[in-house]
Amino acid sequence: MLVGLIVACEVAFWVLLAAGLAFRYLLKMPRTGLALLLCEPLLELVLFTVTAIDLRGGAEPDWKHGLAAVYIGFTVGLGHATIRWADAHFAHRFAGGPPPERPPKYGTARAVHEWKVAGRWVVAAVVALVLLQTAIWYVGGGGETDSLRAWQQRMLWVIGINVVIAGSYTLFPKRER
């Protein structure tokens, strides 16, 4: 059931995003579009609540509970940037807006851009880490929490990889030919 809810939340995220942008730009109803976009966090709240109820109800913590925490973390860390990206592209394509801003290609500007991207991924991973640790405490010492700890290790890898990528653009900046 939990995996189905995670999939439903992901589908609902994109449906709400498309509907919000369609109301905003195609139907010229920006307030309705904004209201739909502001419903996005409710999806994570529902997923969080159902996961907590499932764990409190005696379910053995497994990879599904970890996936729910990671999904929520990634939505918190990357959701706003995804909505901004989609908004810029939708406005350009369907509402005559300016072309979306492209990331810089070279030098310090590119390094700064990569650190901002890494920062969003780090926020996502840290939120997931906090939720996973909270779930471990919530279950208590009597529960099997190895699968949640495995997700924590994966999140540390996500942080490390993103810091290495951003650092490489700082140490070895791409130069214009």
C-alpha positions in Angstrom: 0.0 0.0 0.0 2.8 2.4 0.9 4.5 2.0 -2.5 1.2 2.7 -4.2 0.8 5.9 -2.2 4.3 7.0 -3.1 3.6 6.4 -6.8 0.2 8.2 -6.4 2.0 11.2 -4.7 4.5 11.4 -7.6 1.7 11.3 -10.2 -0.3 13.8 -8.3 2.7 16.1 -8.1 3.0 16.2 -11.9 -0.8 16.4 -12.3 -1.0 19.4 -9.9 2.0 21.0 -11.5 0.5 20.7 -15.0 -2.9 21.8 -13.9 -1.5 24.7 -11.9 0.5 25.9 -14.9 -2.4 25.4 -17.3 -4.7 27.5 -15.1 -2.0 30.1 -14.7 -1.1 30.5 -18.3 -3.6 28.9 -20.7 -6.8 29.7 -18.8 -5.5 33.1 -17.5 -6.5 32.2 -13.9 -3.3 32.9 -12.0 -4.8 32.7 -8.5 -6.4 29.3 -9.2 -3.1 28.1 -10.7 -1.2 29.3 -7.6 -3.8 27.6 -5.4 -3.2 24.3 -7.2 0.6 24.7 -7.0 0.3 25.4 -3.2 -1.5 22.1 -2.8 1.8 20.3 -3.6 3.0 20.2 0.0 -0.2 18.5 1.1 0.9 15.4 -0.8 4.0 15.1 1.3 1.9 15.7 4.5 -0.4 12.9 3.5 2.5 10.5 2.8 4.2 11.5 6.0 1.0 10.9 8.0 0.3 7.5 6.4 3.9 6.4 6.9 3.8 7.4 10.6 0.5 5.7 11.2 1.8 2.5 9.5 4.9 2.4 11.6 2.9 3.2 14.8 0.5 0.5 13.9 3.2 -2.1 14.3 4.4 -2.4 10.7 8.0 -3.6 10.6 10.2 -0.8 9.1 11.4 -1.8 5.7 12.6 -0.2 2.4 9.1 1.2 1.7 9.2 3.4 4.8 12.7 4.5 3.9 11.6 5.3 0.3 8.7 7.4 1.7 11.2 9.4 3.8 13.5 9.9 0.8 10.7 10.9 -1.4 9.6 13.5 1.0 13.1 14.8 1.4 13.7 15.0 -2.3 10.4 16.9 -2.8 11.4 19.4 -0.1 14.9 19.9 -1.5 14.1 19.7 -5.2 10.4 20.4 -5.5 10.6 24.2 -5.6 13.4 24.2 -8.2 11.4 21.8 -10.3 8.3 23.9 -10.2 10.3 27.1 -11.0 11.9 25.2 -14.0 8.6 24.0 -15.3 7.0 27.4 -14.8 9.7 29.1 -16.9 9.5 26.6 -19.7 5.7 26.6 -19.7 5.5 30.4 -19.7 7.9 30.5 -22.6 6.2 27.8 -24.6 2.6 28.7 -24.1 2.4 32.3 -22.8 5.0 34.1 -24.8 7.3 34.5 -21.9 11.1 35.0 -22.2 13.2 32.0 -22.9 14.2 30.1 -19.7 17.6 31.1 -18.3 20.3 28.6 -19.2 22.9 27.7 -16.6 26.3 29.3 -17.2 28.8 27.1 -19.1 32.1 28.4 -17.9 34.3 29.5 -15.0 33.2 30.8 -11.6 29.6 31.3 -12.7 29.3 27.6 -13.6 30.9 26.6 -10.3 28.5 28.8 -8.4 25.6 27.2 -10.3 26.9 23.7 -9.5 27.1 24.5 -5.8 23.5 25.8 -5.8 22.4 22.5 -7.4 24.5 20.5 -4.9 23.0 22.6 -2.1 19.5 21.6 -3.2 20.5 17.9 -3.3 22.2 18.2 0.1 19.0 19.8 1.6 17.0 16.9 0.1 19.3 14.3 1.6 19.5 16.0 5.0 15.7 16.2 5.2 15.5 12.5 4.3 18.2 11.7 6.9 16.3 13.6 9.6 13.0 11.8 8.7 14.8 8.4 8.6 16.4 9.1 12.0 13.0 10.3 13.4 11.4 7.0 12.1 14.2 5.0 13.8 13.5 6.8 17.1 9.7 6.5 16.5 9.9 2.8 16.1 12.1 2.5 19.2 14.7 -0.1 20.1 12.3 -3.1 19.7 11.9 -2.6 15.9 14.2 -3.8 13.1 15.6 -0.6 11.6 18.4 -1.9 9.4 16.6 -1.0 6.2 16.1 2.6 7.4 19.8 2.8 8.3 20.7 1.6 4.8 18.7 4.5 3.4 20.6 6.8 5.6 23.9 5.5 4.1 22.5 6.1 0.6 21.7 9.7 1.5 25.3 10.2 2.8 26.4 9.0 -0.6 24.1 11.4 -2.4 25.6 14.3 -0.3 29.2 13.1 -1.0 28.7 12.7 -4.8 27.1 16.1 -5.1 29.8 17.8 -3.1 32.5 16.1 -5.3 30.7 17.2 -8.5 30.4 20.8 -7.3 34.0 20.8 -6.0 35.3 19.5 -9.3 33.8 22.6 -11.0 35.5 24.8 -8.4 38.9 23.1 -8.7 38.8 22.5 -12.4 36.6 25.2 -13.9 35.6 24.7 -17.5 37.1 27.4 -19.7 35.8 28.9 -22.8 37.7 27.9 -25.9 
